[in-house]
């Protein structure tokens, strides 16, 4: 079939032949798990061919590997004949500088959507986070997943997700033939997940904010891969093209403390957020105060659309938390910062509240001495 310009349009699979599914970030993490599930036909088995896209070849046998940069417009050349494109090649690392991480995430989403439209890919699935709903002491528990996402300015990870959602909305308007589904997982846990959440539960005590009761909801990475496979197989989109994914229900603060065998320490909100922001500006902690809100204020979402469509998580919140604790066993962190041996000793001797101040003061003094030496 030809366009009016004489170019040949990509040919897509007939439904009876099965789908050609492409996955970015296929060599590691959720992308790798998804590729393996699609190849195994764990769902309805509608994927007749799996195109695995990454900057380097992975180890999943049976997939068609295409080495490509998701930020390079030449990505379009890897999407010929693809029916569904699932984009998992985002950067959620706490170790990546925020500007570098944001530039990658936004450019990758833009490139994926533009390349899919250029190659007439019918469906694209993006992954963001339930963080786009915002964390607030006044949030209902659970939140209705059909609520709009909140705007978020700045360089935090949640602002990355919000801008990706805005790009998805723009793509739907600009390319009526392109279906864009955004999957929003609750905070992710599982092997290899080094996040602000996992570091929070590696602290000597759990930070809480005075007058607020936290409610915890998690999403195991295996369940996210399962949900993505379900969306590919069934075409489930949800209202406005968005779907929340996570464990059913939630854990209260006391339940989480009991499972983690940790006690809490309570601070006034202005002190907790103010200290975190100052430490972040000094380069001592990896995340700004806006992300700390998700560790102390509830953001629990009712994953109604997927549940009504027939999908169920394999993990509950208690099991997901235990998986997080198992992965982080033997590691120590405070205010989102992994601790060295000396800092662990300070923490053990001083207690959680004093340790925050001690670590902040010690590291700030170290930076000041280094600056004086270099000056």
N, C-alpha and C positions, 0 to 999 in steps of 0.2 A: 504494500500500500504506500502511495507517495503523497507528499504534501504538495501544495501549490508551488512551492519553491523548487520542487523536483527532488528534495531530499527524501530518503526512505525512512519511514517511521519504524521505530522498534516494534517487533512482533512480540506479543505477550501470550502467555499460556492460556489455553482453553480450560475452563474450570474442571472439566473431566480429566485433563492431563495432569493436574496438580499445579502447585504454585512454584515459581522461582522466587526464593526468598534470599535477600542480601542482608548481611549483618556487618556493621562497622564495629571496630574494636573487637574483632572475632578471636584474637589470639590470647586474650586474657580476660579475667573477671567475669562479669555477667554475660558479655558477648560470647565468650568461650562456652559457658554453660548452656546458653541458648542454642548455639550451633550444634552442640552435642545432643541436645534434646530434639532438635529438628531432624537431625540425621537418624536418630533412633526411632522417630515417629511416635514419641510418647503421647501425643495428643491424638487428633483425628488423622494425623499423617498426611496432611494436605500438601506439605512441602515436597515436591518431586525433585527439586534441585536446590542446594544451598550454596550461595556465593559468599565466601568469607573474605572480608576486606580488613586489612590492617597494614601498618607501616612495615611489618615483617611477617613472614609466613608462620602460622601456628602449627599445632600438631594434630588437629582434627582430621583424621582420614575420612575420605568420602566427600569432603567439601571441595568446591572449586575455589582455589585461593587466588586472590588478586591483590597484589601489593600496591597500595595507594595511600596518599596523604589526604585525610578527610578535609584539610583546609585548602587543598589545591583544586581549582576548577576542573582540572583534567580528571577528577573523580568521575565525571559523567561517563567517561569511556569504560568504566567498570560496571556500569548499570544497564547496559544494553540487554533488553529482554526481561528485566526484573519486574516482578509483580508487586512485591512488598519489600520495602527497605526499612530495616530496624536500626536506628542509630544509637549505639551504646558507647561510642568512642569519645566520651567527655572526660575532663580532668577534674577529679574531686579531691586531689591530694592536698593535705595541709602543708606539705613541704614546697609546693610550687608557689612562687611569688604571686600575689593576688592579681596584679596587672597582667602577668604572663598567662595565668590560668584563665582569666576572663577573656583575654584576646583569643586564646585557643578555642574556648567553648562557644563564643559567639560566632567566630569565623567558621568553625566547623558546622554549626547549625545552619548558618546562611548558605554555605557551600552545599551541604546535603540537600537542602530544600531546592536550591536553584538547579543543581545537577539532576535531581529527580524530576523536576518540571521539564527540563530540557530533553530528557530521555523518555518522557511520557510514562514515568513510573506511576501506576494508579494510586498506590498507598504508601505513606511514610509514617513510621512510628518513632516518636521522640521520647526520651526519658528525662523528667525533671525531678520534682520532689514535692511532698506535701508541705514543705516549707513555704511554698507560694501562698498558702492560706494564711500564714502569719501565726506567731505565737503570742498569746495575750492572756492575762489573768481573767479576763471576762469571756473567754471563748466557751461556747457550749461544748460539752463532751458527750457524744462526738459531734463534730461539725458536719453539715450537709455537704457532700462532695460537689454539688452543683453550684456552690457559692463561687463568685468570681475570685480570681487571684488578686492579691494586693500588690500595688506598685511598690517598688523598693529601689531607691537610688543608692549608689555607692559601689564599692568593690567587693562586697561580701558574696559568698557563694549563693545565697538566696537571690541576690540581684542578678546573678548569671541566669538562674532558672526562670526568673520573671521575664528577662529579656528574650530568652528562648521561647517562652510561651507567647510573647508578643510577636516574635517572628513567625510562629506557627499560625497565629490569627491572621497576620498579613498575607502569608502564603495561601491560606484558604480563600481570601478575597481576590488575590492576584491571579490565582490559578484554579478556576472552578472545577477543573477535571482532576485535581489532586486532592485526595483525602488525607488529612493530617490528624493523627491521633496522638495525644500527649498522655503518657502514663506517668503518674505521680506516686512513687513509692514513699512509704513512711521511712523514717531513719533506717538506713541499711546496716545489717549486721551479718557476720559470717567470716570465713577464713579470708585473710588478706585485707580486711576492712579496717584501716587505721584512720579513724575519723574523730571529730570533736566529741561525738557521743562515746566512742570506745575509750577515749582518753578520760572522759568525765568519770567513767566507772573504773578507771585505773588510779584514781586519786585516793588519798588516805581517808577522806570523808566526802560525802556528796553535798555539794553546794545547794542550798535552798534559799529562796527569797522570803523574807518575813511577810506573813499574811497570805501566802499563796500555796495551794496544794497542787503538786505536779501530778500529771497523768501520763503514763508512758505507753506509746504504741511503736512497734518495730516492724520491719520487713526483712525477712531472711533473703539473701541474694538468690537462693534456690527458688524461693517463691516468686521473686521478681522475674526470673527467667521463665518459670512456669506460666506466669500471667502474660508475659510477652508472647509466648508460644500460643496461648489461648486466644489472644487478640489477633495474631496472624491467622490462626485456623478458622476463627468464627467471624472475623470482621467486626467484633464488638468495638464501639466507639464511645459510647456515653454521651451525655448531654454536652453540646458545645465541643465535642471531640476530645474530652478529658476524662480520664479514669484514675481513681485512687486505688492503690494496692497496699495491703498491709495485713497484719494479724487481726483477727476479730477481737473487738473489745479493747481493753487497756489494763495496765497495772497501776494501782495507786502507789503513792510514794512509799508507804510503809511496806507494801508487798515487794517493791523493787529493792528496798534496803535489806529486807529479810533474805531475798535470793542472793543479793550481792554480798551479804554479810558485812555491810558498811553502815556506819552511823552518819547522820546529816549534821552539817553546821549551817546556821542561819545567819544571813546578813540582810540589812536593809537594802532595798532595790537600788537606791542612788549610790550606795557604797560599792555594791557588787558590780554594777555596770560602769560606774566611773573608774574604778580601779582597773577593770578589764580593758577599757578603752585606752587608758594611759599606758598600760603594759603593751598593748597592741601597737600603739603609735611609736613606742620605743623599740619595736621589733622583738620584744621578748616573748609575746604570745602570738600564735598563728592566726587567731580569729578575732574579729571585732566584737564589740558588745552586742551588736544586733544579732549575732549568732548565738551568744550566750542565752538569749531569751528562750531559745528552743530547748535549753537544758533545765529551765526553771519555770517556764509557763507552758500550759497545755496546748498541744496541736494534734488532736486525735480526730481522725476522719472516718466517717462511715463509708466503707467501700461497697456501696449498694449496687452500682451498675454491674460490676463483675460478679458479685454474689447472685444477683437476680438472673444473670446470664448463665450461671451454672459453675463458675470457677470457685474453688475453695483453697485457702492456704494450707500447706502441710504442717506449718509450725504455728504454735500459739506464742503469746508474748513472753510467757515464762520460759519456754524452751529457747526462744530467740535470745533472750537476755543471758541465759546460761551459755549459749554458743558464743556470745560476745565475750563473756567472762573467761571462757576457756581459751579463746584466741589471745586475750590480753594477759593471761596468767604469767606472772613473773615480771610484768612491765609496770612502770610507775609514771604517773603524769600529774600535773597540777595546772589549773586554769588553761587546759588545752595544750600544755607544753610537756613533752617527754622529759623525764628527769634523768640526770646522770647519777653516779654513785654518791657523790658528795651531797647533792641536793636531796636524795632519798634519805640520807642520814639526818639532814636538817629537818626534813619533814617528820621523821619518826620522833625526833627529840622535841620539836617545837609545837607539834599539833598543827592542824590544817590551817586555821586562821593566821597564826603567826608565821607559818611556812610561806604563805602567799606573800606576805610583806617581806620576809627574809629573802626569798628567791628574787623578788622584784628588785629589792635594794642591792643584792649582791650582783645580779646581772647588769643592772644599770651602772653600778660602780665600775664593773669590769669594762663596759663600753666607754665610760668616761676616761679611765686610765689608758685604754688603747688609743683613744682620740688624742689625749695629751702627748703620748709617746710619738704618734704619727705627726703631730703638729710641731 
